[in-house]
Amino acid sequence: MHVSRLIFFTSTSFVSMLMTFWIYFKILAIAKAKNLVDNPDARKLQKRPVPVMGGIAVFFGVLCGTLLATCIWECDSILPIVIAMSMMLYIGAIDDIIDLTPRNRIIIEVLAILGIIYGEGACIDSLHGLWGIETFSWWIGVPLTVFAGVGIINAMNMIDGVNGLSSGLCITFSCMFGIAMIKAHDYPNAMLAFIYAGALLPFLIHNVLGKTSKMFIGDAGTMTMGILMTWYVIQMLRYDHNSQWIKYVSSQHLSLVALTLAILAVPVGDTLRVMFRRIMKGQSPFKADKTHLHHMLLSYSGSHSLTSLIEISIAIIIVIVWAIAFKSHCSINAQFYVVLITAASLVWGSYAYLSHQDKRNSQSAYRIRRSLTKMRQGEKDWWNKLQRFIDTPFGPKRDAAHPDYDPDK
């Protein structure tokens, strides 16, 4: 990549990060003043109300970074997704405040995905050689894209259960898709991916490390994440014979389906397991409970940040396994099967193993808990100092001695 492009990518990402940081405490103050908070209940993990407008702060940074990007490149191609993200932001914010029904949310999600399909003129219409299938009709592609998109949006929403998980995963996914778009010479889409990652970073820091400055991303944030991930899946699995990406894939025997599955395996795989389990019990697949992988990991570790780190590591490992299969010249079908087996083993298998050991109250469960507990850093003095720094918008000028500082609020 040319140095000029690297500078542009870095500058737009930095602007998105800076503007998210700038507006974060303003949104936090509004959320507290208007009582726009997520209140604790039997199924939620927090012990006190937490402001839930983080998604709005993040999207402001995305818009600022994207505005700068339009001054650098012709960015008309990303207009449909920016509009769709705005739509998801509004619907998610409404859901955060008054709780929409799952049916109403799905209707809006379907409309947004259809808007992307016909606004961009693209859908999932190719498996790029998997099982010998190249392209297929839009009569199949459009319903498949809508089904996949609704699944991805809800997977990103349902994975948002512990601090830093959904935002950490989305930063990871955005960087991965951004690198793929660079390979495709699709620089506007690559730039958008890194802009979103940059905008999420200040939120992630406050969500994980903050105490008085903590906000949740909310449905406004997770639905925006979900529609963006859907956009990149469409960009990866659409067929465009003029695309440099398609030419590269054809010459290298790279399985785009396997790569896409590898990137999104953690939220999609965990959500499929949870929803199937609920359906088998005669419950609504959207009924909230505590059967996600992050709930199980949290019961062992007792740490939100450690739980998030483990799941992000699993996501990275799955992509690395795919990369090894690709570099080992495995066939397109073999790459897919390797990813599928790896994802099932790490996402489903780890939950099944931990759940089984927990029910037995086995020695293995005890040793895992003891090991994870030793890794927790929350009680150390340096952590508390870092938390006070993060909670203060202008650095360490204010601290616990300041009369306005109350760590228990």
C-alpha positions in Angstrom: 0.0 0.0 0.0 1.3 3.4 -0.9 2.5 5.7 1.9 -0.1 8.3 1.0 -2.9 5.8 1.4 -1.5 4.7 4.7 -1.5 8.3 5.9 -5.1 8.8 4.7 -6.2 5.6 6.5 -4.4 6.6 9.7 -5.7 10.2 9.6 -9.4 9.2 9.1 -9.2 6.6 11.8 -7.5 9.1 14.2 -10.2 11.7 13.5 -13.0 9.2 14.2 -11.2 8.2 17.5 -10.6 11.8 18.5 -14.2 12.9 17.8 -15.6 9.9 19.7 -13.4 10.8 22.7 -14.5 14.5 22.4 -18.2 13.8 22.5 -18.2 10.8 24.8 -18.4 12.7 28.1 -21.1 15.0 26.6 -23.3 12.0 25.7 -22.5 10.5 29.1 -23.7 13.6 30.9 -26.9 13.7 28.8 -27.6 10.0 29.5 -27.2 10.5 33.3 -29.3 13.7 33.3 -32.2 12.1 31.4 -31.9 8.8 33.1 -31.2 6.9 29.9 -29.7 4.0 31.6 -29.8 0.2 31.6 -31.2 -0.9 35.0 -30.0 -4.1 36.6 -32.4 -7.1 36.8 -32.2 -10.8 37.3 -30.6 -11.6 34.0 -28.2 -8.7 33.7 -24.7 -8.7 35.1 -24.3 -5.1 36.3 -25.2 -4.1 39.9 -26.2 -0.5 39.3 -27.7 1.5 36.4 -25.3 2.2 33.6 -25.8 4.8 30.8 -26.7 3.1 27.5 -25.9 5.7 24.8 -22.4 4.6 23.9 -23.5 3.7 20.3 -24.5 7.3 19.6 -21.0 8.5 20.7 -19.3 5.9 18.5 -21.4 6.8 15.5 -20.6 10.5 15.8 -16.9 9.5 15.5 -17.7 7.4 12.4 -19.6 10.2 10.7 -16.7 12.6 11.3 -14.1 10.1 10.0 -16.3 9.4 7.0 -16.7 13.1 6.2 -13.0 13.4 6.1 -12.8 10.3 3.9 -15.1 11.9 1.3 -12.5 14.7 0.9 -9.8 12.1 0.0 -11.6 9.5 -2.1 -14.8 9.2 -4.1 -16.9 7.5 -1.5 -20.3 7.2 -3.2 -20.0 3.4 -3.0 -20.4 3.4 0.8 -23.4 5.7 0.9 -25.9 2.9 1.2 -24.2 1.4 4.3 -23.9 4.8 6.0 -27.6 5.4 5.5 -28.4 1.9 6.7 -26.2 2.4 9.8 -28.0 5.6 10.5 -31.3 3.8 10.3 -30.1 1.1 12.7 -28.8 3.7 15.1 -32.2 5.4 15.3 -34.1 2.1 15.7 -31.5 0.8 18.3 -31.8 4.0 20.3 -35.6 3.7 20.4 -35.2 0.1 21.5 -32.8 1.2 24.2 -35.4 3.6 25.5 -38.8 1.9 25.1 -38.0 -1.7 24.2 -39.3 -2.6 20.7 -40.7 -6.1 20.1 -38.5 -8.6 18.3 -40.9 -8.6 15.4 -40.7 -4.8 14.9 -37.0 -4.9 15.0 -36.7 -7.7 12.5 -39.0 -5.9 10.1 -36.8 -2.8 10.3 -33.7 -5.0 9.8 -35.1 -6.6 6.7 -36.0 -3.2 5.2 -32.5 -1.9 5.9 -30.9 -5.0 4.3 -33.1 -4.7 1.3 -32.1 -1.1 1.0 -28.5 -2.1 1.0 -29.1 -4.8 -1.6 -30.9 -2.6 -4.1 -29.0 0.6 -3.2 -25.7 -1.0 -3.9 -26.9 -3.4 -6.5 -25.2 -6.4 -4.8 -26.2 -9.3 -2.6 -24.7 -12.7 -1.7 -24.9 -14.3 -5.1 -21.9 -16.5 -5.3 -20.1 -19.2 -3.2 -16.9 -18.6 -5.1 -16.2 -22.3 -5.9 -17.4 -23.9 -2.6 -19.0 -27.2 -3.6 -18.4 -26.2 -7.2 -20.9 -23.4 -7.0 -20.0 -20.1 -8.5 -22.9 -17.7 -9.1 -26.6 -18.2 -8.6 -29.8 -16.3 -9.2 -30.9 -13.2 -7.2 -34.1 -15.1 -6.5 -31.9 -17.2 -4.2 -29.4 -14.5 -3.4 -31.7 -11.9 -2.0 -33.5 -14.1 0.5 -30.2 -15.6 1.5 -28.7 -12.2 2.1 -31.7 -11.0 4.1 -31.6 -14.2 6.2 -27.8 -13.9 6.8 -28.0 -10.2 7.5 -30.8 -10.6 10.1 -28.8 -13.4 11.7 -25.6 -11.3 11.9 -27.3 -8.2 13.3 -29.0 -10.3 16.0 -25.8 -12.2 16.7 -23.9 -9.0 17.3 -26.7 -7.8 19.6 -26.9 -11.0 21.6 -23.1 -11.3 22.1 -23.2 -7.9 23.9 -23.3 -9.4 27.4 -20.0 -8.4 29.2 -17.9 -5.3 29.1 -15.7 -5.0 26.1 -16.9 -8.1 24.2 -19.1 -6.7 21.4 -16.9 -3.6 20.8 -13.6 -5.7 21.1 -14.9 -8.2 18.7 -16.1 -5.6 16.3 -12.8 -3.8 16.3 -11.1 -7.1 15.5 -13.7 -7.9 12.7 -13.4 -4.4 11.2 -9.6 -4.7 11.0 -9.9 -8.1 9.4 -12.5 -6.9 6.8 -10.4 -3.8 6.3 -7.4 -5.8 5.4 -9.5 -7.9 3.0 -10.8 -4.8 1.3 -7.3 -3.5 0.9 -6.4 -6.8 -0.9 -9.5 -6.1 -3.2 -8.2 -2.5 -3.8 -11.6 -1.3 -2.4 -10.2 1.6 -0.5 -13.4 3.4 0.5 -14.7 0.2 2.2 -11.3 -0.5 3.8 -11.2 3.1 5.1 -14.8 2.7 6.6 -13.7 -0.4 8.4 -10.7 1.3 10.0 -12.8 4.4 10.8 -15.2 2.2 12.7 -12.5 0.5 14.5 -11.0 3.9 15.5 -14.3 5.2 16.7 -14.9 2.1 18.9 -11.5 2.4 20.6 -12.4 5.2 23.1 -15.7 3.5 23.9 -13.9 0.2 24.5 -11.5 1.9 26.9 -14.2 3.5 29.0 -16.5 0.4 28.8 -13.7 -1.9 30.2 -11.7 0.4 32.4 -14.1 3.1 33.4 -16.2 3.2 36.5 -18.0 6.6 36.7 -17.4 7.0 32.9 -18.7 3.6 31.9 -21.4 3.4 29.2 -22.9 0.5 27.4 -22.9 0.4 23.6 -26.7 -0.4 23.7 -28.8 -1.7 20.9 -28.0 1.5 18.9 -24.4 0.4 18.8 -24.8 -3.4 18.3 -27.4 -3.0 15.5 -25.0 -0.6 13.8 -22.2 -3.1 14.2 -24.4 -5.8 12.8 -25.5 -4.0 9.7 -21.8 -3.0 9.0 -20.7 -6.6 9.3 -23.6 -7.6 7.0 -22.3 -5.1 4.5 -18.8 -6.6 4.5 -20.2 -10.1 4.1 -22.1 -8.9 1.0 -18.9 -7.2 -0.3 -17.0 -10.4 0.2 -19.6 -12.8 -1.3 -21.0 -10.8 -4.1 -19.9 -11.6 -7.6 -18.2 -8.9 -9.7 -16.1 -10.2 -12.6 -14.3 -6.9 -12.8 -13.2 -6.9 -9.2 -9.5 -7.3 -8.4 -10.6 -9.3 -5.3 -12.4 -11.9 -7.5 -9.3 -12.2 -9.7 -7.0 -12.7 -6.7 -9.4 -15.3 -5.2 -9.6 -17.2 -8.4 -5.8 -17.3 -8.9 -5.1 -18.2 -5.2 -7.9 -20.8 -4.6 -9.0 -18.8 -1.5 -12.3 -19.7 0.0 -14.2 -16.5 0.7 -17.0 -18.3 2.4 -14.5 -19.9 4.8 -12.8 -16.6 5.5 -16.1 -14.9 6.1 -17.2 -17.7 8.4 -13.9 -17.6 10.3 -14.2 -13.9 11.0 -17.7 -14.0 12.3 -17.6 -17.5 13.8 -17.8 -16.5 17.5 -20.9 -14.3 17.6 -22.8 -16.3 14.9 -21.8 -19.8 16.3 -22.7 -18.9 19.8 -26.0 -17.3 18.8 -27.0 -20.4 16.7 -26.3 -22.6 19.7 -28.3 -20.5 22.1 -31.2 -20.0 19.8 -31.4 -23.7 18.9 -31.3 -24.6 22.6 -34.2 -22.2 23.3 -36.3 -23.6 20.4 -35.7 -27.1 21.7 -37.0 -26.1 25.1 -40.1 -24.6 23.5 -39.1 -21.0 24.1 -38.8 -18.0 21.9 -35.3 -17.9 20.3 -35.2 -14.2 21.4 -35.9 -15.0 25.0 -33.0 -13.6 27.1 -31.2 -15.9 29.4 -27.7 -16.6 30.7 -26.6 -19.5 28.4 -24.1 -17.7 26.2 -20.5 -18.6 26.1 -19.6 -15.3 27.8 -21.9 -16.2 30.7 -20.1 -19.5 31.2 -16.6 -17.9 30.9 -17.6 -15.2 33.4 -18.8 -17.7 35.9 -15.3 -19.3 35.8 -13.2 -16.1 35.6 -15.3 -13.6 37.5 -13.8 -10.9 35.2 -15.5 -9.1 32.3 -12.3 -8.1 30.7 -10.8 -11.6 30.9 -13.9 -13.1 29.5 -13.9 -10.7 26.5 -10.2 -11.3 25.9 -10.7 -15.1 25.8 -13.5 -14.8 23.2 -11.6 -12.3 21.1 -8.6 -14.7 21.2 -10.9 -17.5 20.1 -12.0 -15.4 17.1 -8.4 -14.6 16.2 -7.4 -18.3 16.5 -10.1 -19.4 14.1 -8.9 -16.9 11.5 -5.3 -18.1 12.0 -6.4 -21.7 11.5 -8.1 -20.7 8.2 -4.9 -18.8 7.1 -2.8 -21.9 7.8 -5.2 -24.0 5.8 -5.1 -21.5 2.9 -1.3 -21.2 3.0 -1.1 -25.0 3.1 -2.8 -25.0 -0.3 -5.9 -26.8 1.0 -8.8 -26.9 -1.4 -11.7 -24.4 -1.2 -13.9 -27.1 0.3 -11.2 -28.2 2.8 -10.7 -24.6 4.0 -14.4 -24.4 4.7 -14.5 -27.7 6.6 -11.4 -26.8 8.6 -13.0 -23.5 9.7 -16.3 -25.2 10.5 -14.7 -27.9 12.7 -12.4 -25.4 14.4 -15.3 -23.0 15.1 -17.5 -25.8 16.4 -14.8 -27.1 18.6 -13.8 -23.7 20.1 -17.2 -22.1 20.4 -19.6 -25.0 21.0 -17.1 -27.4 22.4 -15.7 -25.1 25.0 -19.2 -24.2 26.3 -20.1 -27.9 26.5 -16.9 -28.8 28.3 -17.1 -26.0 30.8 -20.8 -26.6 31.4 -20.2 -30.3 32.0 -17.3 -29.8 34.4 -19.3 -27.1 36.2 -22.3 -29.4 36.7 -19.9 -32.1 38.1 -18.1 -29.6 40.2 -15.0 -31.4 39.1 -11.3 -30.9 39.8 -10.9 -29.6 36.3 -13.5 -26.9 37.0 -11.7 -25.9 40.2 -8.3 -25.7 38.5 -9.7 -23.6 35.6 -11.4 -21.2 38.1 -8.2 -20.9 40.1 -6.0 -20.2 37.1 -8.4 -17.6 35.7 -8.8 -16.0 39.1 -5.0 -15.5 39.4 -5.1 -13.7 36.1 -7.6 -11.1 37.4 -5.9 -7.7 37.9 -8.9 -5.6 39.1 -7.8 -5.3 42.7 -4.3 -4.1 42.0 -3.4 -0.5 42.9 -2.3 0.3 39.4 -5.7 -0.7 38.0 -7.5 1.7 40.4 -5.1 4.5 39.4 -5.7 3.8 35.7 -9.5 3.7 36.4 -9.4 7.2 38.0 -7.5 8.5 35.0 -10.0 7.0 32.5 -12.9 8.3 34.4 -11.6 11.9 34.2 -12.1 13.5 30.8 -9.0 15.7 31.0 -6.5 13.4 32.6 -5.3 13.2 36.2 -6.1 16.9 37.2 -9.1 15.5 39.1 -8.7 12.5 41.3 -10.4 10.8 44.3 -9.5 13.8 46.5 -11.5 16.2 44.3 -15.0 16.9 45.8 -16.8 16.1 42.6 -15.2 12.7 42.3 -17.4 9.9 43.7 -16.3 6.4 42.5 -19.5 4.9 43.8 -21.9 6.9 41.6 
